[in-house]
Amino acid sequence: MPNLSRQARSDAAAPALTVPAPATAPGSAAASVPAARLLQVADHLSAAPYEAHPGRFDYVETRRWETDPPAGGTAPASPPSASVRHLAAWTDNQGSGRSYELDETHGCTLERDESWTQPEAAPWDGPLSSDPHAVRRQLLGPPPNTGIDLFGQISELFAARVVPLPTRRGVLRMLAGHPHTVVREGAFDSSGRAGITVTTTVTTPAPPPYDSYERTLTFDPAIGDLLAAGSTDPDAGAADPTVAPWHRPGLRTYTEYLDRRHTNNRSTPQPRCSEHEHSTALRPAGTSRTATHDQAANATDFTVLVEDTTYLGVRR
């Protein structure tokens, strides 16, 4: 499968968890919780509506905001303008697929629409595991795998596959044991969907300003899907939670996962632009067309974007 756009590199059924409404609202600070909370969430995940509709292709769709980090480590006086792209991909494991990319920054310009018949290898090709250790090996590949951004690989996994429920549990259980992370409940993505976030700082051998950045993954606590993935300058300071992520100081990338489904051909749905929000403020909770509690009624509305780092051994 070609590069989706500068990409990074059987559990028993559990009773449905009644997730309490967060005490916070968009614009409020999320509360830190022990990492073990991810184990509780994983144990009580329920199936997603799209899992009831099989199909040959895994279809995922995303919207991505991106800025270049400031040179010399100096923070700009105001947040730089972010480019916005809409991406989608159809993938099967039998050698067929399609991907497209629309530039929403410049009037919904089609930048790429290509199909292929011979896939390139990726660590997550084939059946996905449910065991946390096996999931980690599948994401990072065989040793030596130092220097590979695990959080970036998770974001790409959810951009390339309709991740089954047992694997979603395995991802959360793996992150519960990952060192140097901060877990917060009562967080929201840019569409107002409530989530639980996992944040870590990634250090790379690249020269400044690319040598360090903070990664945050936002998961739906009811079904375990990835709602959003972001990377920011770790020296940018605390962000104003009332401001949309793409307008916060220190933004590098922000990816919103908007549509995920199975389909039997590479022509549906048709390429389109997103309902792009230009506002600097967050959308109120519950107003998103893909809000978590609307998924059962809108099983076809749920979308995905990819992170901006390329690693050796990852499909391009």
N, C-alpha and C positions, 0 to 999 in steps of 0.2 A: 504493500500500500504506500503511495507517495506521501511526502510530507504534507500534513494538514495545514501548515503555515508555521514554519520555524518552531517545530515542536521540541519539547524537552526529551530528553530521554525517559458431608451431607448432614447439614445441621438438622437436629430434630426441630419440628415446628414449635415455636415458643408462643405462649399466649400473647395476644396483642397488648401493647403497653398503652395505657391511657396517659398521654403526655400532657401534663398540666400546662395551661397557658402561661407563657413567661411573665414574670412580674415586670419586665421591662417592655418598652415599646420602641419603635424606630426612633433614634435620636437619644436613647438612653445608653448608658454604659452596660455592657454585658458583665455577668458575674463570673469570676474564676471559680472553678470546681476542681476536685482531684481528678487526675487522669483516669482513675478507676471508674469514673462515671461513664466512660466510653464502653466499658465492659457491660454495664447495666443496660445502656442503650442498645448495644449489639444483641444482647440476650432477648430483647423484646421487640426487635424489628418485625414489621409485617411486610407482606408482599406488595409490590407496586402494581397499580392498575395495568400498566403496559405488559406485565408478565403473563397476563391471561390471553394475549394475542400473539401467537407464534408467527414467524416469517423467516425467510431466507437471510435477509440482510439485517444487521444491526445498524440502525440509523440514529445519529446523534447530531445535534445542532447547537451552536454556541455563538455568543457575542463577546468580543474581546476589545478592551481598551488598553492602549499601550503608550508609554512615553519613554524617551531616552533618559537615563540617569544623568544628573549634572556632572560636567567635567570638573576635575580637581576637587571633588567632594564639597563644593560650595552650594548651599541651598539657594535656589532662585527666589527672587522677591515675591513671586506669585506662582502658583502651580502651572506647569507648562501644559499646553493643549495636548490632549490625547487623541491619537488616531483610533478609529472605531471600525472593526471589521466583523462581518457576519460569516461564519463558516459552517459547513455541514459535510458529513461523510456517510456513505453507505459501505459497509464492509461485511464480507462473509469469510469463512475460513477455507473456501474452496477455490480461491484464486481470482476473485472478481470484486470490483468495487468502483466507487466514484466519489469525487470530492469537489466542492466549489468554494469560492471565496468572493465575497462582495465587500467593496470599500464603501462604508456608510459615511465616511468623512467627506467624500467627494461625490455626493449625489447618487449613491447606490451603484457604483461602477463595478461591473463584473471583471474581476482580476484573474480568475481561474475557474475552469470547469473541465475536469478531465476524468476519464475512466481508465481502468487498467484490468488486465486479465492475469497477471503474474504478481502475486504479492511479495513484498520484501519481509524478511523475518523480523519479528518483534518478540520481546520476552513473554508477552501475554497471549501469543497465538496458541490455539488449542484450548482444551478444557481449563477453566479457571478453578483454582483450589479454594477450599474453605478454611484450611489450616493457616493460622497467622504466620508461622514460620515459612510455610510453603509460598504463601502470598508474597512475602518479602523477597524470597529467592526469585519468584517469577517476575517481580517488578525490577529487581536490581540485576538479574542475570547471574551467571556463575562468577565466583571469585577469580581474580581480584576485581572488586567493583567499587573501590574507594573513589570518592569524588563524584559519584552519581547522586543526583538530587532525588531522594526518595519521594518528597512531596510533589516534585515536578512529574515524576513517573506516575504517581497516583492520579494527578490531574489528567495526564494523557491516557491512562487506562480508561477513565470515565468518558473521555472524548472519543475513544476508539471502539468501545464495546458497550453493549447493554449488559451491565454487570449484574449477574444473578444474585439473589438474596443471600445464599451461603457465603459468597465471596464478599459481599458488602459487610456481612458480619465479621469475616476474617480481616478485612481492612481496618475496621474500628478496633478489633482486638489487638491487631499488630500495633496500631498507633497508641493504644493504652500503655504498651510497654516501651515505646520509643523514648529515649532520653531527651532532656532539655526541651520539653514542649510545654505550652500553656494552653489549657482547655477552658473554654468559657461557654456558659449557657446564656440564653436570652439574647443571642445575636440575631441579626437580620441581614439578608442579602439586599441588593439594590432594588429588588422588586417587592420587598416587604415580606419575604418568606422567612419564617422563624427557623433558626438553626443552632447547632452546636459547633463551635469553631476549635480548631487545633492549629497552633502557631509555633513555628520554630525559626531559628536563624541559620541560614545556609552560608557556609564559607567555602570559597572556591580558590583555585590557584591563579585565577585571572587577575590582571592588574586592576587597580581602582579606576573607575567607580564600580566595577563589576565583581569585585572580590567578596562582597558580602551583601546579603539582602535577607529580608524577613518574608517567610512564606506563611500564608493562612489558608486553610481549607475549611469550608463551611458545609456541614452535612445536615440533611433532613433527619431529625431525630426519630421520625416515625417509620420511614422506609429505608434510611441509610444511603440515599442517593447524594451525590455531590451537587450542591446548589451553586457554589461559587468557589473560585480559587484566585488568590491575589498575591502579588509580591510588592514589597515596599522597601524604601531606603531605611535601614534600621536606625539611622541617626536623625530621622525626620521628626521625632518626638510624637507625643500623643495626638491622635487625629480627632478632629471634631466629629462626634458620631452623628450629628445632624446633617453633615455634608455628604453628598454622594461620593462613593469611593474614587471615581475618576477625577474628582476635583480636590482631593486631599493632597497636602504636601507629601512628597516622597513616593508618590505612586510610580510604579514601574509597569505592572500589568494588573488588569482585573478582568477575570473571565467569568461570565455568567452562563450556567448550564440551563437551557431553556426547553429543549425538546429531545425526547428519547423514546424510541419505539422499535418494534420489529416491522419489516415490510417485505414484500415479495419481489419488488423490482427497484431499479435505480432511478426511476423517473418521478416517484412520489415520495414526499411532497415536492412541489415545484420550488426552485430557488426563489428567495424573496428577501426583502430587507426587514429588519426588526422594527418594532415600535420604539424607535430610539428616543431616549429621554435626554433632553439638553439641559434640564434643570440641574442646579447645583445641590438641590435638597433630595433627601431620600423619599422614595414613594411610600405612602402610608401602608401599614400592614393590611393584608387582605385585599389590596386593590390590584395585585398582579393577576394577569390572566392565567398564570401558572402557579398560583398560590397553592401551598401544600394541601389545604383542606378542600380545594376544588378539584384535586386530581381524579377522584373517583368519577366525577361528572364530566371531566375533560381529559380522558385518558390519552388523547393524542397531543396534548399541549404540555410539553416539558422539554427544555433545550440545553446545549453544551459547547464550550470553547476550550482552546488549548494554550498551554504555557509556552514561553518563548526561549527555550534553551535546547540546544541540540547536543546529543551525547553519542559517542561511538557505540555501535551495536544496536542502535534504535532505528526502527524503520524511518525512512525519509520519503 
